[in-house]
Amino acid sequence: MTVRIVVDKGRCQGHAQCAALAPDLFVLDDLGYLALADVEVADDNATTARRAALACPERAITILEEA
């Protein structure tokens, strides 16, 4: 199983809470906004990805599980 991180870049306000919790999964641009809008991660990073998504005050991050 893989996990996909999907970011609504229009909602991202650059709080960087996701990157603070999971800097290896959430890459920021020079202005502090999420640089990637859609990335697949290994299942062993799923818990970390979910925690980081929940930390987003704008709810700009969705975690999708794929078989």
PQR file with spaces between the fields and no chain letter, atoms N, CA, C, O and H, PARSE charges and radii, in Angstrom:
ATOM       1  N    MET     1       0.841   -1.182    0.000 -0.4000 1.5000
ATOM       2  CA   MET     1       0.000    0.000    0.000 -0.0000 2.0000
ATOM       3  C    MET     1       0.886    1.245    0.000  0.5500 1.7000
ATOM       4  O    MET     1       1.921    1.292    0.665 -0.5500 1.4000
ATOM       5  N    THR     2       0.466    2.221   -0.740 -0.4000 1.5000
ATOM       6  CA   THR     2       1.176    3.496   -0.756 -0.0000 2.0000
ATOM       7  C    THR     2       0.240    4.597   -0.263  0.5500 1.7000
ATOM       8  O    THR     2      -0.980    4.437   -0.224 -0.5500 1.4000
ATOM       9  H    THR     2      -0.375    2.183   -1.279  0.4000 1.0000
ATOM      10  N    VAL     3       0.832    5.680    0.098 -0.4000 1.5000
ATOM      11  CA   VAL     3       0.088    6.840    0.573 -0.0000 2.0000
ATOM      12  C    VAL     3       0.444    8.018   -0.314  0.5500 1.7000
ATOM      13  O    VAL     3       1.614    8.250   -0.618 -0.5500 1.4000
ATOM      14  H    VAL     3       1.823    5.810    0.066  0.4000 1.0000
ATOM      15  N    ARG     4      -0.565    8.752   -0.724 -0.4000 1.5000
ATOM      16  CA   ARG     4      -0.354    9.919   -1.565 -0.0000 2.0000
ATOM      17  C    ARG     4      -0.709   11.171   -0.765  0.5500 1.7000
ATOM      18  O    ARG     4      -1.770   11.253   -0.147 -0.5500 1.4000
ATOM      19  H    ARG     4      -1.516    8.563   -0.477  0.4000 1.0000
ATOM      20  N    ILE     5       0.203   12.141   -0.791 -0.4000 1.5000
ATOM      21  CA   ILE     5      -0.031   13.438   -0.162 -0.0000 2.0000
ATOM      22  C    ILE     5      -0.488   14.385   -1.263  0.5500 1.7000
ATOM      23  O    ILE     5       0.220   14.600   -2.247 -0.5500 1.4000
ATOM      24  H    ILE     5       1.065   12.074   -1.293  0.4000 1.0000
ATOM      25  N    VAL     6      -1.670   14.944   -1.088 -0.4000 1.5000
ATOM      26  CA   VAL     6      -2.220   15.884   -2.060 -0.0000 2.0000
ATOM      27  C    VAL     6      -2.392   17.232   -1.362  0.5500 1.7000
ATOM      28  O    VAL     6      -3.003   17.321   -0.297 -0.5500 1.4000
ATOM      29  H    VAL     6      -2.245   14.769   -0.288  0.4000 1.0000
ATOM      30  N    VAL     7      -1.849   18.267   -1.974 -0.4000 1.5000
ATOM      31  CA   VAL     7      -1.873   19.607   -1.378 -0.0000 2.0000
ATOM      32  C    VAL     7      -2.720   20.549   -2.226  0.5500 1.7000
ATOM      33  O    VAL     7      -2.547   20.633   -3.442 -0.5500 1.4000
ATOM      34  H    VAL     7      -1.352   18.194   -2.839  0.4000 1.0000
ATOM      35  N    ASP     8      -3.618   21.239   -1.584 -0.4000 1.5000
ATOM      36  CA   ASP     8      -4.386   22.307   -2.229 -0.0000 2.0000
ATOM      37  C    ASP     8      -3.552   23.573   -2.056  0.5500 1.7000
ATOM      38  O    ASP     8      -3.652   24.264   -1.042 -0.5500 1.4000
ATOM      39  H    ASP     8      -3.758   21.170   -0.596  0.4000 1.0000
ATOM      40  N    LYS     9      -2.733   23.864   -3.059 -0.4000 1.5000
ATOM      41  CA   LYS     9      -1.800   24.990   -2.951 -0.0000 2.0000
ATOM      42  C    LYS     9      -2.513   26.331   -2.788  0.5500 1.7000
ATOM      43  O    LYS     9      -1.928   27.286   -2.276 -0.5500 1.4000
ATOM      44  H    LYS     9      -2.652   23.303   -3.882  0.4000 1.0000
ATOM      45  N    GLY    10      -3.753   26.406   -3.214 -0.4000 1.5000
ATOM      46  CA   GLY    10      -4.529   27.630   -3.042 -0.0000 2.0000
ATOM      47  C    GLY    10      -4.901   27.893   -1.594  0.5500 1.7000
ATOM      48  O    GLY    10      -5.148   29.037   -1.213 -0.5500 1.4000
ATOM      49  H    GLY    10      -4.228   25.630   -3.629  0.4000 1.0000
ATOM      50  N    ARG    11      -4.943   26.844   -0.788 -0.4000 1.5000
ATOM      51  CA   ARG    11      -5.283   26.990    0.635 -0.0000 2.0000
ATOM      52  C    ARG    11      -4.049   27.159    1.518  0.5500 1.7000
ATOM      53  O    ARG    11      -4.147   27.684    2.627 -0.5500 1.4000
ATOM      54  H    ARG    11      -4.742   25.915   -1.098  0.4000 1.0000
ATOM      55  N    CYS    12      -2.887   26.715    1.032 -0.4000 1.5000
ATOM      56  CA   CYS    12      -1.652   26.799    1.816 -0.0000 2.0000
ATOM      57  C    CYS    12      -1.321   28.260    2.108  0.5500 1.7000
ATOM      58  O    CYS    12      -1.272   29.090    1.200 -0.5500 1.4000
ATOM      59  H    CYS    12      -2.808   26.288    0.131  0.4000 1.0000
ATOM      60  N    GLN    13      -1.094   28.561    3.379 -0.4000 1.5000
ATOM      61  CA   GLN    13      -0.765   29.923    3.787 -0.0000 2.0000
ATOM      62  C    GLN    13       0.683   30.061    4.279  0.5500 1.7000
ATOM      63  O    GLN    13       1.077   31.120    4.769 -0.5500 1.4000
ATOM      64  H    GLN    13      -1.134   27.887    4.116  0.4000 1.0000
ATOM      65  N    GLY    14       1.458   29.001    4.147 -0.4000 1.5000
ATOM      66  CA   GLY    14       2.875   29.068    4.488 -0.0000 2.0000
ATOM      67  C    GLY    14       3.176   28.978    5.967  0.5500 1.7000
ATOM      68  O    GLY    14       4.212   29.476    6.408 -0.5500 1.4000
ATOM      69  H    GLY    14       1.137   28.141    3.750  0.4000 1.0000
ATOM      70  N    HIS    15       2.305   28.357    6.752 -0.4000 1.5000
ATOM      71  CA   HIS    15       2.573   28.207    8.189 -0.0000 2.0000
ATOM      72  C    HIS    15       3.701   27.216    8.461  0.5500 1.7000
ATOM      73  O    HIS    15       4.362   27.292    9.497 -0.5500 1.4000
ATOM      74  H    HIS    15       1.464   27.952    6.395  0.4000 1.0000
ATOM      75  N    ALA    16       3.921   26.290    7.537 -0.4000 1.5000
ATOM      76  CA   ALA    16       5.025   25.318    7.568 -0.0000 2.0000
ATOM      77  C    ALA    16       4.960   24.340    8.735  0.5500 1.7000
ATOM      78  O    ALA    16       5.984   23.776    9.121 -0.5500 1.4000
ATOM      79  H    ALA    16       3.384   26.227    6.695  0.4000 1.0000
ATOM      80  N    GLN    17       3.797   24.134    9.292 -0.4000 1.5000
ATOM      81  CA   GLN    17       3.659   23.146   10.361 -0.0000 2.0000
ATOM      82  C    GLN    17       3.934   21.740    9.844  0.5500 1.7000
ATOM      83  O    GLN    17       4.493   20.909   10.560 -0.5500 1.4000
ATOM      84  H    GLN    17       2.965   24.593    8.979  0.4000 1.0000
ATOM      85  N    CYS    18       3.543   21.475    8.609 -0.4000 1.5000
ATOM      86  CA   CYS    18       3.784   20.165    8.003 -0.0000 2.0000
ATOM      87  C    CYS    18       5.286   19.893    7.891  0.5500 1.7000
ATOM      88  O    CYS    18       5.754   18.808    8.239 -0.5500 1.4000
ATOM      89  H    CYS    18       3.089   22.150    8.028  0.4000 1.0000
ATOM      90  N    ALA    19       6.020   20.864    7.415 -0.4000 1.5000
ATOM      91  CA   ALA    19       7.470   20.707    7.244 -0.0000 2.0000
ATOM      92  C    ALA    19       8.186   20.621    8.589  0.5500 1.7000
ATOM      93  O    ALA    19       9.225   19.970    8.699 -0.5500 1.4000
ATOM      94  H    ALA    19       5.640   21.745    7.133  0.4000 1.0000
ATOM      95  N    ALA    20       7.645   21.265    9.594 -0.4000 1.5000
ATOM      96  CA   ALA    20       8.250   21.181   10.927 -0.0000 2.0000
ATOM      97  C    ALA    20       8.140   19.759   11.478  0.5500 1.7000
ATOM      98  O    ALA    20       9.050   19.278   12.152 -0.5500 1.4000
ATOM      99  H    ALA    20       6.801   21.794    9.505  0.4000 1.0000
ATOM     100  N    LEU    21       7.023   19.089   11.188 -0.4000 1.5000
ATOM     101  CA   LEU    21       6.810   17.727   11.668 -0.0000 2.0000
ATOM     102  C    LEU    21       7.414   16.664   10.766  0.5500 1.7000
ATOM     103  O    LEU    21       7.818   15.602   11.238 -0.5500 1.4000
ATOM     104  H    LEU    21       6.284   19.480   10.640  0.4000 1.0000
ATOM     105  N    ALA    22       7.476   16.945    9.470 -0.4000 1.5000
ATOM     106  CA   ALA    22       7.973   15.950    8.516 -0.0000 2.0000
ATOM     107  C    ALA    22       8.761   16.620    7.393  0.5500 1.7000
ATOM     108  O    ALA    22       8.293   16.666    6.255 -0.5500 1.4000
ATOM     109  H    ALA    22       7.147   17.808    9.087  0.4000 1.0000
ATOM     110  N    PRO    23       9.938   17.135    7.694 -0.5600 1.5000
ATOM     111  CA   PRO    23      10.716   17.869    6.691  0.2800 2.0000
ATOM     112  C    PRO    23      11.131   17.016    5.490  0.5500 1.7000
ATOM     113  O    PRO    23      11.382   17.553    4.411 -0.5500 1.4000
ATOM     114  N    ASP    24      11.205   15.710    5.661 -0.4000 1.5000
ATOM     115  CA   ASP    24      11.569   14.834    4.541 -0.0000 2.0000
ATOM     116  C    ASP    24      10.407   14.622    3.576  0.5500 1.7000
ATOM     117  O    ASP    24      10.618   14.262    2.418 -0.5500 1.4000
ATOM     118  H    ASP    24      11.001   15.273    6.537  0.4000 1.0000
ATOM     119  N    LEU    25       9.184   14.843    4.047 -0.4000 1.5000
ATOM     120  CA   LEU    25       8.001   14.616    3.211 -0.0000 2.0000
ATOM     121  C    LEU    25       7.444   15.893    2.605  0.5500 1.7000
ATOM     122  O    LEU    25       6.882   15.869    1.510 -0.5500 1.4000
ATOM     123  H    LEU    25       9.012   15.135    4.987  0.4000 1.0000
ATOM     124  N    PHE    26       7.595   17.012    3.310 -0.4000 1.5000
ATOM     125  CA   PHE    26       6.992   18.271    2.883 -0.0000 2.0000
ATOM     126  C    PHE    26       8.088   19.285    2.574  0.5500 1.7000
ATOM     127  O    PHE    26       8.733   19.825    3.473 -0.5500 1.4000
ATOM     128  H    PHE    26       8.051   17.032    4.200  0.4000 1.0000
ATOM     129  N    VAL    27       8.279   19.527    1.288 -0.4000 1.5000
ATOM     130  CA   VAL    27       9.324   20.433    0.812 -0.0000 2.0000
ATOM     131  C    VAL    27       8.710   21.818    0.599  0.5500 1.7000
ATOM     132  O    VAL    27       7.657   21.952   -0.024 -0.5500 1.4000
ATOM     133  H    VAL    27       7.755   19.088    0.558  0.4000 1.0000
ATOM     134  N    LEU    28       9.378   22.837    1.121 -0.4000 1.5000
ATOM     135  CA   LEU    28       8.897   24.207    0.997 -0.0000 2.0000
ATOM     136  C    LEU    28       9.661   24.967   -0.080  0.5500 1.7000
ATOM     137  O    LEU    28      10.828   24.682   -0.350 -0.5500 1.4000
ATOM     138  H    LEU    28      10.234   22.729    1.627  0.4000 1.0000
ATOM     139  N    ASP    29       8.989   25.935   -0.690 -0.4000 1.5000
ATOM     140  CA   ASP    29       9.674   26.795   -1.654 -0.0000 2.0000
ATOM     141  C    ASP    29      10.372   27.925   -0.910  0.5500 1.7000
ATOM     142  O    ASP    29      10.386   27.940    0.320 -0.5500 1.4000
ATOM     143  H    ASP    29       8.041   26.167   -0.471  0.4000 1.0000
ATOM     144  N    ASP    30      10.944   28.857   -1.634 -0.4000 1.5000
ATOM     145  CA   ASP    30      11.704   29.951   -1.026 -0.0000 2.0000
ATOM     146  C    ASP    30      10.846   30.887   -0.173  0.5500 1.7000
ATOM     147  O    ASP    30      11.369   31.604    0.681 -0.5500 1.4000
ATOM     148  H    ASP    30      10.933   28.845   -2.634  0.4000 1.0000
ATOM     149  N    LEU    31       9.541   30.880   -0.402 -0.4000 1.5000
ATOM     150  CA   LEU    31       8.638   31.747    0.361 -0.0000 2.0000
ATOM     151  C    LEU    31       7.976   31.026    1.537  0.5500 1.7000
ATOM     152  O    LEU    31       7.198   31.628    2.277 -0.5500 1.4000
ATOM     153  H    LEU    31       9.117   30.298   -1.096  0.4000 1.0000
ATOM     154  N    GLY    32       8.284   29.737    1.708 -0.4000 1.5000
ATOM     155  CA   GLY    32       7.742   28.978    2.819 -0.0000 2.0000
ATOM     156  C    GLY    32       6.448   28.240    2.522  0.5500 1.7000
ATOM     157  O    GLY    32       5.813   27.707    3.432 -0.5500 1.4000
ATOM     158  H    GLY    32       8.916   29.248    1.107  0.4000 1.0000
ATOM     159  N    TYR    33       6.051   28.205    1.255 -0.4000 1.5000
ATOM     160  CA   TYR    33       4.855   27.467    0.852 -0.0000 2.0000
ATOM     161  C    TYR    33       5.254   26.081    0.371  0.5500 1.7000
ATOM     162  O    TYR    33       6.399   25.860   -0.023 -0.5500 1.4000
ATOM     163  H    TYR    33       6.567   28.637    0.516  0.4000 1.0000
ATOM     164  N    LEU    34       4.314   25.156    0.404 -0.4000 1.5000
ATOM     165  CA   LEU    34       4.608   23.808   -0.074 -0.0000 2.0000
ATOM     166  C    LEU    34       4.969   23.836   -1.557  0.5500 1.7000
ATOM     167  O    LEU    34       4.245   24.404   -2.373 -0.5500 1.4000
ATOM     168  H    LEU    34       3.384   25.336    0.724  0.4000 1.0000
ATOM     169  N    ALA    35       6.079   23.224   -1.885 -0.4000 1.5000
ATOM     170  CA   ALA    35       6.567   23.235   -3.255 -0.0000 2.0000
ATOM     171  C    ALA    35       5.911   22.145   -4.096  0.5500 1.7000
ATOM     172  O    ALA    35       5.752   22.308   -5.306 -0.5500 1.4000
ATOM     173  H    ALA    35       6.668   22.763   -1.221  0.4000 1.0000
ATOM     174  N    LEU    36       5.532   21.040   -3.469 -0.4000 1.5000
ATOM     175  CA   LEU    36       4.949   19.919   -4.194 -0.0000 2.0000
ATOM     176  C    LEU    36       3.453   19.849   -3.925  0.5500 1.7000
ATOM     177  O    LEU    36       3.006   20.075   -2.800 -0.5500 1.4000
ATOM     178  H    LEU    36       5.662   20.907   -2.487  0.4000 1.0000
ATOM     179  N    ALA    37       2.686   19.538   -4.953 -0.4000 1.5000
ATOM     180  CA   ALA    37       1.235   19.464   -4.794 -0.0000 2.0000
ATOM     181  C    ALA    37       0.742   18.025   -4.696  0.5500 1.7000
ATOM     182  O    ALA    37      -0.364   17.782   -4.213 -0.5500 1.4000
ATOM     183  H    ALA    37       3.049   19.355   -5.866  0.4000 1.0000
ATOM     184  N    ASP    38       1.541   17.081   -5.144 -0.4000 1.5000
ATOM     185  CA   ASP    38       1.106   15.682   -5.165 -0.0000 2.0000
ATOM     186  C    ASP    38       2.347   14.808   -5.106  0.5500 1.7000
ATOM     187  O    ASP    38       3.186   14.850   -6.005 -0.5500 1.4000
ATOM     188  H    ASP    38       2.439   17.278   -5.537  0.4000 1.0000
ATOM     189  N    VAL    39       2.462   14.018   -4.052 -0.4000 1.5000
ATOM     190  CA   VAL    39       3.641   13.169   -3.899 -0.0000 2.0000
ATOM     191  C    VAL    39       3.231   11.833   -3.283  0.5500 1.7000
ATOM     192  O    VAL    39       2.373   11.779   -2.402 -0.5500 1.4000
ATOM     193  H    VAL    39       1.780   13.983   -3.322  0.4000 1.0000
ATOM     194  N    GLU    40       3.848   10.774   -3.753 -0.4000 1.5000
ATOM     195  CA   GLU    40       3.600    9.438   -3.226 -0.0000 2.0000
ATOM     196  C    GLU    40       4.698    9.099   -2.227  0.5500 1.7000
ATOM     197  O    GLU    40       5.878    9.342   -2.482 -0.5500 1.4000
ATOM     198  H    GLU    40       4.544   10.818   -4.469  0.4000 1.0000
ATOM     199  N    VAL    41       4.300    8.533   -1.082 -0.4000 1.5000
ATOM     200  CA   VAL    41       5.273    8.163   -0.062 -0.0000 2.0000
ATOM     201  C    VAL    41       5.066    6.713    0.338  0.5500 1.7000
ATOM     202  O    VAL    41       3.985    6.153    0.156 -0.5500 1.4000
ATOM     203  H    VAL    41       3.342    8.335   -0.875  0.4000 1.0000
ATOM     204  N    ALA    42       6.099    6.121    0.875 -0.4000 1.5000
ATOM     205  CA   ALA    42       6.035    4.735    1.326 -0.0000 2.0000
ATOM     206  C    ALA    42       5.112    4.611    2.535  0.5500 1.7000
ATOM     207  O    ALA    42       4.940    5.558    3.303 -0.5500 1.4000
ATOM     208  H    ALA    42       6.977    6.576    1.023  0.4000 1.0000
ATOM     209  N    ASP    43       4.534    3.450    2.687 -0.4000 1.5000
ATOM     210  CA   ASP    43       3.581    3.197    3.767 -0.0000 2.0000
ATOM     211  C    ASP    43       4.195    3.428    5.149  0.5500 1.7000
ATOM     212  O    ASP    43       3.484    3.795    6.084 -0.5500 1.4000
ATOM     213  H    ASP    43       4.674    2.681    2.063  0.4000 1.0000
ATOM     214  N    ASP    44       5.502    3.220    5.286 -0.4000 1.5000
ATOM     215  CA   ASP    44       6.121    3.422    6.595 -0.0000 2.0000
ATOM     216  C    ASP    44       6.167    4.895    7.001  0.5500 1.7000
ATOM     217  O    ASP    44       6.451    5.206    8.158 -0.5500 1.4000
ATOM     218  H    ASP    44       6.079    2.922    4.526  0.4000 1.0000
ATOM     219  N    ASN    45       5.895    5.798    6.071 -0.4000 1.5000
ATOM     220  CA   ASN    45       5.815    7.229    6.380 -0.0000 2.0000
ATOM     221  C    ASN    45       4.370    7.723    6.517  0.5500 1.7000
ATOM     222  O    ASN    45       4.139    8.920    6.689 -0.5500 1.4000
ATOM     223  H    ASN    45       5.665    5.546    5.131  0.4000 1.0000
ATOM     224  N    ALA    46       3.407    6.811    6.442 -0.4000 1.5000
ATOM     225  CA   ALA    46       1.993    7.192    6.456 -0.0000 2.0000
ATOM     226  C    ALA    46       1.594    7.894    7.745  0.5500 1.7000
ATOM     227  O    ALA    46       0.901    8.911    7.704 -0.5500 1.4000
ATOM     228  H    ALA    46       3.595    5.839    6.302  0.4000 1.0000
ATOM     229  N    THR    47       2.016    7.373    8.876 -0.4000 1.5000
ATOM     230  CA   THR    47       1.644    7.980   10.163 -0.0000 2.0000
ATOM     231  C    THR    47       2.204    9.387   10.276  0.5500 1.7000
ATOM     232  O    THR    47       1.513   10.297   10.733 -0.5500 1.4000
ATOM     233  H    THR    47       2.580    6.548    8.909  0.4000 1.0000
ATOM     234  N    THR    48       3.440    9.569    9.869 -0.4000 1.5000
ATOM     235  CA   THR    48       4.060   10.888    9.910 -0.0000 2.0000
ATOM     236  C    THR    48       3.338   11.849    8.981  0.5500 1.7000
ATOM     237  O    THR    48       3.112   13.005    9.338 -0.5500 1.4000
ATOM     238  H    THR    48       4.002    8.829    9.499  0.4000 1.0000
ATOM     239  N    ALA    49       2.976   11.385    7.797 -0.4000 1.5000
ATOM     240  CA   ALA    49       2.261   12.225    6.836 -0.0000 2.0000
ATOM     241  C    ALA    49       0.903   12.648    7.389  0.5500 1.7000
ATOM     242  O    ALA    49       0.506   13.804    7.240 -0.5500 1.4000
ATOM     243  H    ALA    49       3.160   10.446    7.506  0.4000 1.0000
ATOM     244  N    ARG    50       0.192   11.722    8.023 -0.4000 1.5000
ATOM     245  CA   ARG    50      -1.119   12.053    8.602 -0.0000 2.0000
ATOM     246  C    ARG    50      -0.997   13.085    9.720  0.5500 1.7000
ATOM     247  O    ARG    50      -1.786   14.027    9.790 -0.5500 1.4000
ATOM     248  H    ARG    50       0.515   10.784    8.144  0.4000 1.0000
ATOM     249  N    ARG    51      -0.016   12.905   10.585 -0.4000 1.5000
ATOM     250  CA   ARG    51       0.184   13.869   11.680 -0.0000 2.0000
ATOM     251  C    ARG    51       0.497   15.269   11.138  0.5500 1.7000
ATOM     252  O    ARG    51      -0.020   16.270   11.635 -0.5500 1.4000
ATOM     253  H    ARG    51       0.624   12.140   10.528  0.4000 1.0000
ATOM     254  N    ALA    52       1.329   15.318   10.138 -0.4000 1.5000
ATOM     255  CA   ALA    52       1.678   16.609    9.545 -0.0000 2.0000
ATOM     256  C    ALA    52       0.463   17.252    8.873  0.5500 1.7000
ATOM     257  O    ALA    52       0.270   18.464    8.962 -0.5500 1.4000
ATOM     258  H    ALA    52       1.748   14.506    9.734  0.4000 1.0000
ATOM     259  N    ALA    53      -0.343   16.445    8.209 -0.4000 1.5000
ATOM     260  CA   ALA    53      -1.552   16.967    7.567 -0.0000 2.0000
ATOM     261  C    ALA    53      -2.512   17.533    8.606  0.5500 1.7000
ATOM     262  O    ALA    53      -3.115   18.584    8.386 -0.5500 1.4000
ATOM     263  H    ALA    53      -0.186   15.460    8.137  0.4000 1.0000
ATOM     264  N    LEU    54      -2.657   16.852    9.724 -0.4000 1.5000
ATOM     265  CA   LEU    54      -3.536   17.335   10.791 -0.0000 2.0000
ATOM     266  C    LEU    54      -3.017   18.620   11.426  0.5500 1.7000
ATOM     267  O    LEU    54      -3.797   19.394   11.981 -0.5500 1.4000
ATOM     268  H    LEU    54      -2.167   15.999    9.902  0.4000 1.0000
ATOM     269  N    ALA    55      -1.709   18.854   11.351 -0.4000 1.5000
ATOM     270  CA   ALA    55      -1.126   20.065   11.920 -0.0000 2.0000
ATOM     271  C    ALA    55      -1.359   21.294   11.057  0.5500 1.7000
ATOM     272  O    ALA    55      -1.136   22.417   11.511 -0.5500 1.4000
ATOM     273  H    ALA    55      -1.076   18.225   10.901  0.4000 1.0000
ATOM     274  N    CYS    56      -1.801   21.103    9.824 -0.4000 1.5000
ATOM     275  CA   CYS    56      -2.019   22.235    8.919 -0.0000 2.0000
ATOM     276  C    CYS    56      -3.252   23.013    9.355  0.5500 1.7000
ATOM     277  O    CYS    56      -4.358   22.474    9.324 -0.5500 1.4000
ATOM     278  H    CYS    56      -1.982   20.191    9.455  0.4000 1.0000
ATOM     279  N    PRO    57      -3.087   24.267    9.760 -0.5600 1.5000
ATOM     280  CA   PRO    57      -4.242   25.054   10.218  0.2800 2.0000
ATOM     281  C    PRO    57      -5.230   25.382    9.100  0.5500 1.7000
ATOM     282  O    PRO    57      -6.390   25.690    9.374 -0.5500 1.4000
ATOM     283  N    GLU    58      -4.790   25.322    7.865 -0.4000 1.5000
ATOM     284  CA   GLU    58      -5.650   25.643    6.725 -0.0000 2.0000
ATOM     285  C    GLU    58      -6.320   24.409    6.132  0.5500 1.7000
ATOM     286  O    GLU    58      -7.159   24.521    5.238 -0.5500 1.4000
ATOM     287  H    GLU    58      -3.848   25.072    7.643  0.4000 1.0000
ATOM     288  N    ARG    59      -5.941   23.206    6.642 -0.4000 1.5000
ATOM     289  CA   ARG    59      -6.439   21.933    6.096 -0.0000 2.0000
ATOM     290  C    ARG    59      -6.198   21.835    4.596  0.5500 1.7000
ATOM     291  O    ARG    59      -7.072   21.416    3.836 -0.5500 1.4000
ATOM     292  H    ARG    59      -5.259   23.115    7.368  0.4000 1.0000
ATOM     293  N    ALA    60      -5.008   22.226    4.189 -0.4000 1.5000
ATOM     294  CA   ALA    60      -4.634   22.225    2.774 -0.0000 2.0000
ATOM     295  C    ALA    60      -4.076   20.880    2.317  0.5500 1.7000
ATOM     296  O    ALA    60      -3.815   20.694    1.129 -0.5500 1.4000
ATOM     297  H    ALA    60      -4.298   22.566    4.806  0.4000 1.0000
ATOM     298  N    ILE    61      -3.892   19.942    3.241 -0.4000 1.5000
ATOM     299  CA   ILE    61      -3.254   18.668    2.920 -0.0000 2.0000
ATOM     300  C    ILE    61      -4.239   17.514    3.099  0.5500 1.7000
ATOM     301  O    ILE    61      -4.908   17.395    4.126 -0.5500 1.4000
ATOM     302  H    ILE    61      -4.104   20.092    4.206  0.4000 1.0000
ATOM     303  N    THR    62      -4.307   16.677    2.082 -0.4000 1.5000
ATOM     304  CA   THR    62      -5.140   15.480    2.132 -0.0000 2.0000
ATOM     305  C    THR    62      -4.239   14.270    1.968  0.5500 1.7000
ATOM     306  O    THR    62      -3.336   14.271    1.132 -0.5500 1.4000
ATOM     307  H    THR    62      -3.763   16.773    1.248  0.4000 1.0000
ATOM     308  N    ILE    63      -4.479   13.243    2.761 -0.4000 1.5000
ATOM     309  CA   ILE    63      -3.732   11.998    2.662 -0.0000 2.0000
ATOM     310  C    ILE    63      -4.658   10.944    2.055  0.5500 1.7000
ATOM     311  O    ILE    63      -5.727   10.661    2.597 -0.5500 1.4000
ATOM     312  H    ILE    63      -5.212   13.243    3.441  0.4000 1.0000
ATOM     313  N    LEU    64      -4.246   10.373    0.939 -0.4000 1.5000
ATOM     314  CA   LEU    64      -5.017    9.330    0.264 -0.0000 2.0000
ATOM     315  C    LEU    64      -4.262    8.020    0.355  0.5500 1.7000
ATOM     316  O    LEU    64      -3.059    7.972    0.099 -0.5500 1.4000
ATOM     317  H    LEU    64      -3.378   10.603    0.498  0.4000 1.0000
ATOM     318  N    GLU    65      -4.962    6.957    0.719 -0.4000 1.5000
ATOM     319  CA   GLU    65      -4.361    5.625    0.747 -0.0000 2.0000
ATOM     320  C    GLU    65      -4.716    4.924   -0.548  0.5500 1.7000
ATOM     321  O    GLU    65      -5.868    4.928   -0.982 -0.5500 1.4000
ATOM     322  H    GLU    65      -5.940    6.996    0.927  0.4000 1.0000
ATOM     323  N    GLU    66      -3.701    4.318   -1.161 -0.4000 1.5000
ATOM     324  CA   GLU    66      -3.886    3.617   -2.419 -0.0000 2.0000
ATOM     325  C    GLU    66      -3.372    2.196   -2.291  0.5500 1.7000
ATOM     326  O    GLU    66      -2.331    1.959   -1.677 -0.5500 1.4000
ATOM     327  H    GLU    66      -2.765    4.315   -0.809  0.4000 1.0000
ATOM     328  N    ALA    67      -4.090    1.263   -2.861 -0.4000 1.5000
ATOM     329  CA   ALA    67      -3.692   -0.144   -2.809 -0.0000 2.0000
ATOM     330  C    ALA    67      -2.565   -0.433   -3.770  0.5500 1.7000
ATOM     331  O    ALA    67      -2.105   -1.571   -3.857 -0.5500 1.4000
ATOM     332  H    ALA    67      -4.935    1.455   -3.359  0.4000 1.0000
